[in-house]
Amino acid sequence: MKFKWLFVFLILILFWSFIHPNQSFSKEYNLPPSLLAYVGKYFRGFKDPGYSSYDLLMREFLVKRIDQKFGLRLNPNQYSGFDLLEIESLLKCKKSNEPPEIFLKMFPKGY
């Protein structure tokens, strides 16, 4: 009988953990409201004016986040949004004694 109640209690804890996930993971990546306005929107292509404004906002956000986390100031007009995401992921994986310029050489300048 005790085993049955223990099993029910464990199932309830497991169910509750799926419903209320840990919010500490999302605190690091809170997007500004200006970027949240583009959530779920589709763009016709790279020349779509909506995509251009979204891409510029995303690049500025990523440059700011890279500067805050790694102390590396980048020009948002110099790299694409995809390049900035890749630069950020490489900087997360780099060793502490490696200079960040090694990774920046892999990306073409002149957007």
N, C-alpha and C positions, 0 to 999 in steps of 0.2 A: 504493500500500500504506500509506504514512504517512497519507494522507487517511482511509483506512478506520479506522485506530486512533484518530485524532483525533476522528472522528465518534462512535465508540463511547465514547470518554472523555467527550465533551460530553454524550452521552445519559445516561451514568451520573451525571454531576454534576447534570444536570437532574432525574433521577429521585430522587436523594438529597435535593435541595432540597425536593421535594414531600413526601417522607416525614418529613423533619426540619425543619419550618418554624422560622422564627426565633422564639425564645421571648421576645425583648425586647418584643414587642407585648402579650403576656399578663401581663407583670409589673405593669403599671399597674392592671389590673383584677382582681386576685385577690379572689375573694369569700370571706367568712368561712365557716367550716364550718356555722354555723347557717343560712345562706342556701342552702348547697349541699344541705342536707337536703330542700329543696323542688324540686330539679331534676327535671323530668319528671312532676311531679304535676299533676293536673287538679282544678279546683275547680268546684263546681256553680254558683257565683255570688258576688256581692259579700258576701252574708250568710253564706257558708260560714265556720265558725270557723277552718278551716285557712287560708283566704285572708286572713282578718283578721290572724292572727298573721304570715303571710308579708308582708303589706303593711306592717305595723308594723316588722318587721325591715328590710325594704327601704328604708322611709323613713328609719329611723335610720342605716342604712349610707350612703345618699345624702347626708344632712345632714352626716355626718362627713366624707365625701369632698369635698363642696363647701367645708366649712370648711378642710380641709387644703390644697386646691388654690387657693382664691380668697380665703380669710380672711373669708368671709361666713357668719355664724352665723344659721341658720334654725331655726324651730320645726318638728319633724317632724309635729306634730299640726295644723299650720296648712295644709299643702299635701298633695296626694295624691302617690302615688309617680310617677304619670305627669307631674304638674306639676314635680316635682323633677328628673326626667330631662330635661324640656324646659328648665328653668332652667339646669341644668348645661351643656346644649348651647349655649344662648344665651350663657352666660358665657364659653365657649370661643371664641366668635366675636366677642365685643365688642371694641371698640377700647380701647386702654390709657387713653385720656383720658375714657372714658364711665363714669359712675357706675353701679353695678349696680342701683340703685333704679329706674332707667328700666325695666328688664326685669321687676322684681318687681311693678310696677304692672299688668302685663298679666294677672296671675294673681289670681283671687278669693281673698280671705282667708276664714277661717271654714270649715274642712273639714267 
